[in-house]
């Protein structure tokens, strides 16, 4: 009897671990971009905004 209860508890804990790591069904259908692409896009946006903001400063080097 003890072995049966122990097996049942082990089986339930394995099922719980599998359920914790699953992506929710509504989110599974979305195409998520890789994190590295988000970092690259963020860096490009920051550089672009700074170039526009400090345009006069950078053009002063060419005068």
C-alpha positions as a Markdown table, in Angstrom:
| # | Residue | x | y | z |
|---|---|---|---|---|
| 1 | Unk | 0.0 | 0.0 | 0.0 |
| 2 | Unk | 2.8 | 2.4 | 0.8 |
| 3 | Unk | 4.5 | 1.8 | -2.5 |
| 4 | Unk | 1.3 | 2.5 | -4.4 |
| 5 | Unk | 0.8 | 5.8 | -2.7 |
| 6 | Unk | 4.5 | 6.8 | -3.2 |
| 7 | Unk | 4.1 | 5.9 | -6.9 |
| 8 | Unk | 1.0 | 8.0 | -7.2 |
| 9 | Unk | 2.7 | 11.0 | -5.5 |
| 10 | Unk | 5.7 | 10.7 | -7.8 |
| 11 | Unk | 3.5 | 10.5 | -10.9 |
| 12 | Unk | 1.5 | 13.6 | -9.9 |
| 13 | Unk | 4.7 | 15.6 | -9.2 |
| 14 | Unk | 6.0 | 14.8 | -12.7 |
| 15 | Unk | 2.7 | 15.9 | -14.3 |
| 16 | Unk | 2.8 | 19.1 | -12.3 |
| 17 | Unk | 6.4 | 19.8 | -13.5 |
| 18 | Unk | 5.4 | 19.2 | -17.1 |
| 19 | Unk | 2.4 | 21.5 | -16.8 |
| 20 | Unk | 4.4 | 24.4 | -15.3 |
| 21 | Unk | 6.7 | 24.7 | -18.2 |
| 22 | Unk | 4.1 | 24.7 | -21.0 |
| 23 | Unk | 3.3 | 27.9 | -22.9 |
| 24 | Unk | -0.3 | 29.0 | -22.5 |
| 25 | Unk | -2.5 | 28.0 | -25.4 |
| 26 | Unk | -3.3 | 31.5 | -26.5 |
| 27 | Unk | 0.3 | 32.5 | -26.5 |
| 28 | Unk | 1.5 | 29.3 | -28.3 |
| 29 | Unk | 0.1 | 30.4 | -31.6 |
| 30 | Unk | 2.0 | 33.7 | -31.7 |
| 31 | Unk | 5.3 | 34.0 | -33.4 |
| 32 | Unk | 7.7 | 35.4 | -30.8 |
| 33 | Unk | 10.9 | 37.0 | -32.1 |
| 34 | Unk | 14.2 | 36.0 | -30.6 |
| 35 | Unk | 15.5 | 38.2 | -27.8 |
| 36 | Unk | 18.7 | 39.0 | -29.7 |
| 37 | Unk | 16.7 | 40.7 | -32.5 |
| 38 | Unk | 15.0 | 42.8 | -29.9 |
| 39 | Unk | 18.3 | 43.9 | -28.5 |
| 40 | Unk | 19.7 | 44.8 | -31.9 |
| 41 | Unk | 16.5 | 46.8 | -32.8 |
| 42 | Unk | 16.7 | 48.7 | -29.5 |
| 43 | Unk | 20.3 | 49.6 | -30.1 |
| 44 | Unk | 19.6 | 50.8 | -33.6 |
| 45 | Unk | 16.7 | 52.9 | -32.4 |
| 46 | Unk | 18.8 | 54.5 | -29.7 |
| 47 | Unk | 21.6 | 55.2 | -32.2 |
| 48 | Unk | 19.1 | 56.6 | -34.7 |
| 49 | Unk | 17.5 | 58.9 | -32.2 |
| 50 | Unk | 20.8 | 60.2 | -30.9 |
| 51 | Unk | 22.0 | 60.9 | -34.5 |
| 52 | Unk | 18.9 | 62.9 | -35.1 |
| 53 | Unk | 19.1 | 64.7 | -31.8 |
| 54 | Unk | 22.8 | 65.5 | -32.0 |
| 55 | Unk | 22.8 | 66.1 | -35.8 |
| 56 | Unk | 24.3 | 69.6 | -35.5 |
| 57 | Unk | 27.1 | 68.3 | -33.2 |
| 58 | Unk | 28.1 | 65.6 | -35.7 |
| 59 | Unk | 27.9 | 68.0 | -38.7 |
| 60 | Unk | 30.2 | 70.4 | -37.0 |
| 61 | Unk | 33.1 | 67.9 | -37.5 |
| 62 | Unk | 32.8 | 68.2 | -41.2 |
| 63 | Unk | 33.0 | 72.0 | -41.4 |
